[in-house]
Amino acid sequence: MAVFEEKFLVFLGKWSLVAFFVTLLVLPLLIIFIPADYFVREKSWFADEHPVIRFSYHLIKNALGVVLLLIGIILLFLPGQGLLTILIAVMLLEFPGKRELERKLIMRPKVLETLNRIRGKVGRAPLQV
């Protein structure tokens, strides 16, 4: 049994390391490309597009959101940016009550401060809330 536990801990350590570096690379890019008015706008980006394009966009966006949500939950217990990863995942997913949850997360002072600091480093406008 000790061999299994040791292999599991090694696997968990490797997964934690991979997830940590993936979030270090992907999250800043996603944060940079969020439109500054994302949290105050009402209309979707692709609302006026062809239905096939709109469906493809929503499918890809939700798939990425699910992956990031799972990684974010794992990162709450392992080293990494768990809360920021969950925020980005929530922004990508579509579900009832999404806007209220986004507002709860973004209104946390440390979260908003961190997002705007990352955006400021590349000359992007701060997020409007």
Beta strands, then each sheet from edge to edge (+ up, - down):
end
